[in-house]
Amino acid sequence: MVKIECKIVKIKDIKPYENNPRKNKKAVGVVAKSIKDYGFKVPLVLDENNVIICGHTRYMAAQKLGPVSYTHLRAHETSLHL
């Protein structure tokens, strides 16, 4: 089971997942423009240590735009039943 919380965290406190398989830096400019035009619509998903689970491109776009904080979902894995 995964417990989900919605919180706000400062961009400087977010850490990219070092083994992120996606290499899509070319999309950062387009995503940044979308965020500037329409706002942050999809939050990041972070683990308990503020490491990105989902949303690396949005994170890089947010860094480019320079916001102070960002809404994210925090996933706490309490147990795993397969």
C-alpha positions in Angstrom: 0.0 0.0 0.0 1.2 3.5 -0.8 0.2 6.5 1.3 0.0 9.8 -0.7 0.3 13.3 0.8 0.1 16.6 -1.0 2.7 19.2 0.1 4.7 22.2 -1.0 8.5 22.0 -1.1 11.2 24.4 -2.1 12.8 23.6 -5.5 16.3 23.6 -3.8 15.2 20.7 -1.6 14.2 18.4 -4.5 16.7 15.8 -5.7 16.5 14.2 -9.1 16.6 10.4 -9.2 20.2 9.6 -10.3 19.1 6.6 -12.4 16.3 8.3 -14.3 16.3 6.6 -17.7 14.8 9.4 -19.6 17.1 11.8 -21.4 14.6 14.5 -22.6 16.3 17.8 -21.9 15.1 19.1 -25.3 11.5 19.2 -23.9 12.4 21.5 -21.0 11.9 24.7 -22.9 8.4 23.6 -24.2 7.4 22.4 -20.7 8.6 25.7 -19.2 6.6 27.7 -21.6 3.5 25.6 -20.8 4.0 26.2 -17.1 4.5 29.9 -17.7 1.3 30.1 -19.8 -1.0 27.8 -17.8 0.6 27.3 -14.4 1.7 24.1 -12.7 -1.1 21.6 -13.4 0.6 18.3 -12.7 2.5 18.0 -9.4 5.8 16.1 -9.0 5.8 12.8 -7.2 8.6 12.6 -4.6 9.6 10.0 -2.1 10.2 10.6 1.6 13.7 12.0 0.9 12.4 14.5 -1.8 13.8 12.4 -4.6 11.8 12.6 -7.8 9.8 9.5 -8.6 7.8 11.2 -11.5 8.3 14.6 -13.0 12.0 15.2 -13.9 11.2 17.4 -16.9 8.7 19.5 -14.9 11.4 19.9 -12.3 14.0 21.1 -14.8 11.4 23.5 -16.3 10.6 24.8 -12.8 14.3 25.4 -12.2 14.5 27.3 -15.5 11.6 29.5 -14.5 12.9 30.0 -11.0 9.9 29.4 -8.7 10.5 29.3 -5.0 8.4 26.3 -4.2 6.4 23.6 -6.0 3.4 21.5 -5.1 4.1 17.8 -5.1 2.7 14.5 -4.0 4.7 12.5 -1.5 4.5 8.7 -1.8 5.2 6.7 1.3 5.4 3.0 0.6 4.1 1.3 3.7 3.9 -2.2 2.3 3.9 -4.0 -1.0 1.4 -6.8 -1.7 1.6 -8.5 -5.1 
